Amino acid sequence: MSESGFDTTQIDETIHGRLRLGVMAFLSSLESASFAEIRQKTGASDGNLSVHLRKLEDAGYVAIEKRFVGRKPQTRAALTDAGRKAWLTYLDQLRQLIGDAPSA
């Protein structure tokens, strides 16, 4: 880190994208959410959301569960333990950038 504490190189690029940031923020307060709920909350298109969920899944931050509810397929997403840790680290890094102390 630089002497001033201002070091943007520490920001997690996987989380930092606008849509991925929104997904992580939304999921951080829930046990899980359906694809439709995430799409509605973020305003993303199906295709765009799929791509970004896959990127978060590939990073190990989000677990995707596909199942059937009745005869309809349903996709649910949840933060993994690694994803929750990465989210808290991301928030601490932002706090450091703006000069606030990190959380415990």
N, C-alpha and C positions, 0 to 999 in steps of 0.2 A: 504494500500500500504506500502511496506517496506520503510525504511528511504532513501535508495538510489534511489527510484523511479522505481526500477526494480522488477516488480511483474507480472509474467506470469499467475498467477491465474485469472487475470482480462480479459484475452483473451477469446472472444466468441468462444467456441468450435464448435458451429453450423456453423459458417462462416469459421473457420480456416482450415477445411479439404481442400486439394488441389483443388479438382474439385468444391466444393461449393464456395471456394474463387474465382476461375475463373469465375463462373456463376455470383456471386455478382459483381465482377469488371466489367464484360461485361455489365450486366444489368444496372449498375449505370450510364452509359453514354447514355442510350437509354430510350425511352418511354416504349417499349416492344420489344420482339424478338420471332421469331418462334422457335420451338423445333429444327428444322433443322439448323437454324442459330447458336443456342447455341451449338449444337452437333459439327458443323463444326468448330466453334471458339475454343472450348475446346478440341476437338479430342476424346471426350468420346463415348463409345458405347451407343446404344439406352437404353439398360437395366440399365447400370450404371448411365446415365444421369437421367433417370426416378426416380431411387431411391433417388438421391441427390436432385432433384427438389422437390420430395415429402417431404424430410426432411426440406427443406427451406420453403415449403408451410406450413407444420405442425407447424413450429416455427412462422409463421405469417409474414415471410420476403418476400415471393414471392406469387403473385396471379397468378393462372393458369386459362386460358380461353380456352375452347375447342369449336370449331365451324367448320362449313363446308365452304370451299371455292370451289364453284362449287359443285362437288360431292366428293371432297377429304377432309377428316378430317384434321384439322390443330389445333395444340396446340400452344398457345402463353403464354409467361411468362413476368411478370413485377414486379419490386420491389414495395412493398407496402410502405406506409408512415413509418410504423414500420421498414421495411427492410432497407429503406434509412437511417433512424436514427441509426439503428444497424450498418450499414456499416460505417457511419461517426464516430461512437463511436469506432468501431474496428480499424479504421485508426488512431484515436487519441491514442488508447492504444498502437499500434505499435510505434507511435512517442515517447510516453513516455518511452518505452523500449529502444529505441536507443538514448534517451536524447534530442529529439527535443520538442519544445513547442507544445501543442495541438492547433488545429485550433479554430477559434472563433465560 
